[in-house]
Amino acid sequence: MIRLVEDSPVQTMPKANAAIFPACGNRHRSTAGVKIDFGYDLLAGIVISHSLHSATEQDKTIGREFLIQLLKDDLVLRDTGYFSLAEFREIERLEEF
């Protein structure tokens, strides 16, 4: 059963936002961008989480908070940017109860 979906697309922003929402730049100029982390419960049809992050923050760091939403027998769909062996272990522990 597919219940939870999570993704963090990046949106480019004007350079003036670089101090608050830095993105991957180079030595010559700053860039700005925002990641919009979005979690959705497909069965209930509701948003379960959403947050803004700098474009340089890794998905696997952002995705840690998503685990508190999990229930036994949930299937979570995320791309490989969220990959973390520690999180797989936590998900497996849910099956023990």
C-alpha positions as CSV (number, residue, x, y, z in Angstrom):
1,M,0.0,0.0,0.0
2,I,1.4,3.4,-1.0
3,R,0.6,5.9,1.7
4,L,3.4,8.6,1.9
5,V,5.2,10.5,-0.8
6,E,8.0,13.1,-0.1
7,D,10.0,15.3,-2.5
8,S,12.1,18.5,-2.3
9,P,12.1,20.4,-5.5
10,V,14.5,23.4,-5.8
11,Q,13.3,26.8,-7.0
12,T,15.8,29.4,-8.1
13,M,15.4,32.8,-6.4
14,P,16.8,36.4,-7.1
15,K,20.4,36.8,-5.9
16,A,19.2,39.3,-3.2
17,N,17.9,36.3,-1.2
18,A,21.3,34.5,-1.1
19,A,22.0,35.4,2.6
20,I,18.8,33.7,3.7
21,F,18.4,31.0,1.0
22,P,21.9,30.2,-0.4
23,A,22.2,28.0,-3.4
24,C,25.2,26.3,-5.0
25,G,27.3,29.1,-6.5
26,N,30.8,29.6,-7.5
27,R,33.8,31.8,-6.5
28,H,32.6,34.7,-8.6
29,R,29.0,35.3,-7.4
30,S,26.4,34.2,-4.9
31,T,23.2,32.4,-6.0
32,A,20.0,31.9,-4.2
33,G,17.4,29.1,-4.1
34,V,14.9,27.4,-1.9
35,K,14.0,23.7,-1.4
36,I,10.4,23.1,-0.7
37,D,10.1,19.8,1.2
38,F,6.6,18.4,0.7
39,G,5.1,15.3,2.2
40,Y,1.7,13.9,1.1
41,D,-0.5,11.1,2.4
42,L,-2.0,9.6,-0.8
43,L,-4.7,7.6,1.0
44,A,-6.0,10.4,3.2
45,G,-5.5,13.0,0.5
46,I,-3.8,15.5,2.8
47,V,-0.5,17.3,3.1
48,I,1.4,16.0,6.2
49,S,4.5,18.1,6.1
50,H,5.9,21.1,4.2
51,S,8.9,23.3,4.9
52,L,11.4,25.7,3.3
53,H,15.1,25.1,3.3
54,S,18.2,26.6,1.6
55,A,18.9,24.9,-1.7
56,T,22.2,23.6,-0.4
57,E,20.6,21.5,2.4
58,Q,20.6,17.8,1.6
59,D,17.3,15.9,1.2
60,K,18.5,13.1,3.6
61,T,18.9,15.8,6.3
62,I,15.5,17.4,5.5
63,G,13.8,14.0,5.4
64,R,14.5,13.0,9.0
65,E,11.5,14.7,10.4
66,F,9.2,12.8,7.9
67,L,9.8,9.5,9.8
68,I,7.6,10.6,12.7
69,Q,4.6,10.3,10.3
70,L,5.2,6.6,9.6
71,L,2.9,3.8,10.7
72,K,3.4,0.0,10.6
73,D,3.1,-1.3,7.0
74,D,3.5,2.1,5.3
75,L,5.3,2.3,2.0
76,V,7.2,5.6,1.5
77,L,8.2,6.8,-1.9
78,R,11.1,9.2,-2.1
79,D,14.0,9.6,-4.5
80,T,17.6,8.5,-3.8
81,G,18.5,12.0,-2.4
82,Y,16.8,10.8,0.8
83,F,18.8,7.6,1.0
84,S,20.0,6.8,4.5
85,L,20.8,3.3,6.0
86,A,20.0,4.6,9.4
87,E,16.5,5.6,8.3
88,F,15.9,2.2,6.7
89,R,16.8,0.7,10.1
90,E,14.3,2.9,11.8
91,I,11.6,2.0,9.3
92,E,12.4,-1.7,9.8
93,R,11.9,-1.3,13.6
94,L,8.3,-0.3,13.0
95,E,7.7,-3.8,11.7
96,E,8.8,-5.3,15.0
97,F,5.8,-3.9,16.9
